[in-house]
């Protein structure tokens, strides 16, 4: 059996060897080795130019003025304004609730009667005092009349009673007025906690209101951003803020993408303990007023994106983030090769970066994605390569070139 297999194996080995020799002739029979082509790249020339820094942030909308609406008198709610509901608008002085005022009207009438009695008592004491003074003179007494004889203490007591009665009348009028609960400012109802017919007492929370003149948003700034924005700082003996406050564009995506214009008006006085970031306060003036009817109304608690206008640099070298590798280096084109260049980033957002060092005007930066490429790898501009690939006058085409992959390896 083994004797039969050995001749078959020899025939197979001979056939494989013949195939290899025919398809791979010796080196002497081949021509000169093909030259590996250079990288095909796109480049951009570095130039310093004016650049306006725009700082990205985000935050939650909050009212500048917010508070609890409290009852100052007790009683039964007998009327509720139809606008007094969550989300309802109201103007300053609008009546929101009404409490049964019959008890307070009766109290006012009682205090007014007490005041009239006090006036009568005062009149009588003044008359007695005048009579006492006349009797003192008629009896031939000289000198100053004593206060007790002139009934001066009685007159002062009657005057005090009148003053007390006046105060009681004023208090009764105030309590009667407080049965009509009015809005302290133009605003909106955030939440409501009272209903028609409910018995309320003093200090009962009726609703949470907020003013609609200004809406605020608290925006965090990273440490790298602070050098590129004029913060509205305040000092102990100089509380004046600069006239040109940094403008901010707030972007809402609640329904549609909508923009709101505002200003950064204040810088907080402490670093946030959780995020270790500094916060600034931006304001939107009259967000629910005229001119904003075509936008979706802003909602308290809504998150918005913010683009804060920073400083304008006169001469900045700015490159896109996509040409920066691992945040530390770029590739430049020089001497017909790509060279790795270490760079230092001064400031960076999601799209581009300001270079502090490593690049100068006139450098040619590679904009083609290269990945990991050995510094010094030969390269050719894509525009020149395309020009070289154009047909010649006779209609012929240039020789085929081998391409090099983005990682620097040769593509077959």
TIMAR-416801 format. One record per residue (C-alpha): residue in one letter; z, x, y. Coordinates in steps of 0.001 Angstrom, whole numbers, padded with zeros to 6 digits, always signed. Layout:
BEGIN
AZXY;...
REM end
This chain:
BEGIN
X+000000+000000+000000;X+000963+002810+002366;X-002280+004610+001619;X-004254+001593+002770;X-002303+001253+006089;X-002656+004872+007224;X-006498+004845+007607;X-006276+001596+009588;X-003719+003111+012012;X-005905+006160+012513;X-008872+003983+013397;X-006798+001989+015947;X-005411+005141+017617;X-008909+006632+017887;X-010223+003467+019517;X-007432+003373+022103;X-007960+007041+022951;X-011689+006490+023452;X-011036+003532+025778;X-008570+005525+027901;X-010936+008483+028210;X-013895+006333+029208;X-011957+004400+031856;X-009957+007375+033169;X-012233+010425+033328;X-010651+013825+033975;X-009694+014788+037576;X-012676+017055+037859;X-014975+014105+037381;X-013370+012050+040147;X-014194+012320+043798;X-011732+013346+046508;X-008534+011191+046550;X-008616+008205+048905;X-006755+008688+052165;X-003830+006317+052574;X-004406+004213+055693;X-001836+003887+058466;X+000274+000837+059323;X-001493-001909+061210;X+000779-002905+064078;X+000988-004774+067365;X+002820-003235+070300;X+004086-004053+073760;X+004661-001681+076657;X+008189-001654+078086;X+008529-002443+081792;X+011613-003082+083917;X+011447-006331+085875;X+013708-008921+087528;X+015576-011030+085015;X+017825-014048+085548;X+020599-014238+082987;X+021173-017677+081446;X+024416-017983+079509;X+024554-020421+076618;X+027727-022366+075942;X+028902-025747+074740;X+031763-028129+075350;X+033173-031635+075184;X+032886-034084+078069;X+036161-035169+079624;X+037125-037110+082762;X+038562-035252+085721;X+040911-038180+086453;X+042374-040130+083560;X+045549-042170+083237;X+047441-045064+081701;X+047401-048401+083512;X+051013-049643+083448;X+052611-052971+084361;X+055218-052786+087151;X+056528-056327+086679;X+057185-058515+083661;X+055498-061769+082769;X+052727-063501+080892;X+049095-062432+081310;X+047261-065510+082633;X+043901-063977+083587;X+041796-060999+082451;X+038764-059666+084293;X+035642-059967+082063;X+034859-056305+082856;X+038297-055265+081649;X+037244-054084+078202;X+036444-050759+076573;X+033431-049288+078359;X+033608-051717+081280;X+033094-050472+084841;X+035211-051457+087833;X+035459-050548+091502;X+038500-049463+093455;X+040684-052469+094297;X+039131-054813+091731;X+041652-057167+090119;X+041830-056393+086415;X+044749-058542+085224;X+046912-061331+086606;X+050486-062114+085582;X+052114-065524+085984;X+053587-065303+089491;X+055631-068516+089750;X+058942-066775+089179;X+058069-064210+091834;X+057063-066877+094348;X+060436-068545+093812;X+062206-065231+094243;X+060347-064616+097483;X+061342-068045+098810;X+064993-067368+097934;X+065003-064027+099696;X+063316-065483+102782;X+066056-068163+102938;X+068701-065448+102629;X+067050-063606+105505;X+067152-066724+107689;X+070860-067124+106933;X+071437-063481+107834;X+069633-063994+111137;X+071853-066996+111870;X+075010-065051+111103;X+073835-062215+113338;X+073166-064619+116193;X+076646-066117+115871;X+078313-062692+115841;X+076363-061615+118894;X+077481-064792+120687;X+081121-064193+119756;X+080838-060619+120947;X+079447-061719+124293;X+082228-064276+124683;X+084851-061643+123897;X+083451-059318+126529;X+083451-062131+129095;X+087074-063021+128269;X+088080-059382+128605;X+086709-059212+132105;X+088048-062657+133080;X+091582-061586+132164;X+091286-058692+134603;X+091351-055957+132040;X+089800-052753+133254;X+088194-049923+131407;X+085988-050002+128365;X+086463-052960+126059;X+087628-051933+122585;X+085121-052359+119739;X+087463-054608+117805;X+087914-056886+120815;X+084149-056961+121403;X+083612-057716+117673;X+081305-054711+117354;X+082058-054193+113618;X+081195-057822+112881;X+077912-057521+114771;X+076985-054325+112869;X+077834-055996+109560;X+075592-058932+110428;X+072789-056556+111405;X+073175-054737+108062;X+072986-058052+106250;X+069757-058840+108076;X+068314-055405+107154;X+069265-055915+103508;X+067707-059375+103502;X+064510-057950+105012;X+064349-055335+102255;X+064881-058019+099621;X+062032-060058+101107;X+059771-056981+101142;X+060645-056250+097500;X+059954-059861+096513;X+056567-059705+098271;X+055785-056422+096516;X+056692-057869+093107;X+054555-060906+093829;X+051663-058612+094794;X+052135-056602+091608;X+051379-059672+089505;X+047767-058968+090544;X+047018-055674+088785;X+044218-053851+090606;X+042125-050775+089863;X+043436-047606+091552;X+039943-046078+091760;X+036338-046686+090756;X+036241-046046+087065;X+035732-047182+083526;X+037943-048517+080751;X+038434-045991+077964;X+040642-048218+075823;X+042402-051565+076258;X+045743-052641+074775;X+046549-056073+076279;X+045173-059590+075830;X+045275-062971+077550;X+048575-064804+077008;X+050507-061678+076059;X+054034-061210+077427;X+054346-057792+079006;X+057275-055925+080472;X+057585-053186+083051;X+056013-049880+081992;X+053895-051621+079341;X+050670-049672+078795;X+047753-051990+079491;X+044773-049658+079188;X+043519-046096+079556;X+041217-045650+082546;X+039182-042777+083913;X+037431-042203+087220;X+033643-042046+087211;X+033166-039980+090350;X+033185-036720+088367;X+032861-035833+084684;X+033997-032398+083531;X+033268-030146+080578;X+035285-027121+079486;X+032955-024260+078573;X+033896-021059+076706;X+032477-017703+077794;X+032288-014642+075589;X+033530-011314+076876;X+029970-009956+077046;X+029004-012777+079448;X+031663-012165+082102;X+029853-009271+083785;X+026738-011384+084237;X+028145-014408+086077;X+029849-014879+089461;X+032995-016708+088393;X+034631-019055+090934;X+038004-017307+091005;X+041042-018318+093067;X+043844-016135+094427;X+047366-016783+095600;X+046747-016257+099297;X+043032-017029+099311;X+042164-020251+097555;X+038696-020491+099040;X+035882-020572+096486;X+032407-019189+097157;X+029876-021654+098556;X+027232-020809+095970;X+028782-021998+092749;X+026969-021166+089486;X+024697-024026+088535;X+024761-025384+084997;X+022397-027571+083002;X+024110-029775+080439;X+021907-030932+077567;X+022741-034163+075767;X+021129-034977+072430;X+023086-038168+071728;X+019943-040328+071678;X+017188-038297+073291;X+017246-034804+074704;X+018356-035282+078303;X+019462-032842+080986;X+022199-033207+083592;X+022717-030905+086562;X+026156-029679+087545;X+028188-026755+088849;X+030854-024420+087531;X+033763-025160+089881;X+036788-023440+088365;X+037870-020603+086106;X+040961-021090+083984;X+043840-018686+084454;X+044447-017749+080810;X+042548-016650+077734;X+042506-019302+075020;X+044911-018230+072277;X+042803-019599+069426;X+039296-018478+070357;X+040282-015515+072576;X+037686-016644+075083;X+037830-017446+078788;X+037033-021037+079748;X+035406-022354+082897;X+035203-025932+084147;X+031843-027470+085029;X+031442-030787+086818;X+028754-033459+087017;X+029012-035578+090161;X+028473-039341+089948;X+026968-039337+086426;X+026801-043143+086283;X+025400-043656+089785;X+021969-044342+091166;X+019209-042093+089896;X+020588-041879+086370;X+019640-045357+085147;X+016845-043954+082982;X+019248-041767+080989;X+021652-042605+078208;X+025120-042821+079822;X+027363-039886+079048;X+030251-040587+076687;X+033733-039162+076970;X+034351-036849+074009;X+030638-036157+073568;X+029597-032564+072836;X+026888-031093+075054;X+025048-027795+075251;X+025285-025846+078477;X+023016-023313+080129;X+024883-021551+082933;X+022943-019707+085610;X+024160-016107+085712;X+023275-013134+087869;X+019730-011969+088581;X+019124-008334+087632;X+016535-006559+089751;X+015322-004129+087086;X+016126-004962+083487;X+014558-003928+080204;X+014421-007066+078091;X+013027-007257+074561;X+012952-010053+071973;X+015650-010037+069319;X+013084-010062+066516;X+012104-006438+067205;X+015714-005241+066893;X+016783-004214+063397;X+020395-004505+062287;X+021338-004801+065938;X+021080-001039+066481;X+017497+000259+066493;X+013850-000541+067188;X+010508+001042+066319;X+008348+002639+069003;X+004736+003780+068694;X+004152+007395+069668;X+001866+010158+068434;X-000007+007659+066216;X+003152+006905+064244;X+006102+004535+064307;X+009390+006181+065206;X+012841+004743+064829;X+014759+004604+068141;X+018475+003829+068461;X+019268+001381+071276;X+022402+000047+072970;X+022475-003667+073849;X+024131-004657+077125;X+023770-008432+076743;X+022064-010706+074259;X+021371-014395+073677;X+019632-016138+070816;X+016137-015113+071898;X+016261-011794+073744;X+018409-008810+074644;X+018980-006603+077677;X+018832-002932+076673;X+021424-000621+078218;X+020050+002634+076773;X+017506+003907+074264;X+014356+002591+075920;X+012689+003457+079221;X+009717+002135+081110;X+006443+003104+079492;X+007745+003156+075924;X+005520+001308+073482;X+007631-000892+071265;X+006379-002206+067924;X+006382-006004+067810;X+005144-006347+064233;X+007843-007044+061652;X+008179-003823+059656;X+011377-004065+057667;X+012582-000693+056366;X+009971+001872+057389;X+010412+005623+057351;X+010417+007079+060840;X+007165+008968+061397;X+004972+006708+059248;X+001368+006823+060526;X+000268+003681+062340;X-002777+002207+064012;X-002938-000536+066614;X-004244-003767+065164;X-006573-004250+068120;X-008233-000878+067504;X-008524-001591+063796;X-010320-004863+064499;X-012719-003114+066827;X-013423-000536+064100;X-014138-003298+061576;X-016995-004806+063606;X-020483-004624+061956;X-022698-001743+063067;X-026063-002227+064671;X-027833-002117+061324;X-025713-004871+059901;X-023718-002578+057651;X-019922-002756+057425;X-017458+000146+057454;X-015898+001447+054321;X-013043-000560+052907;X-009585+000702+053882;X-006459+000492+051848;X-003630-001430+053577;X+000020-000451+053778;X+002643-003101+053238;X+005381-003863+055745;X+007848-001819+053757;X+005675+001266+053944;X+004320+001137+050365;X+000622+001293+049575;X-001037-002040+048676;X-003676-001853+045936;
REM end
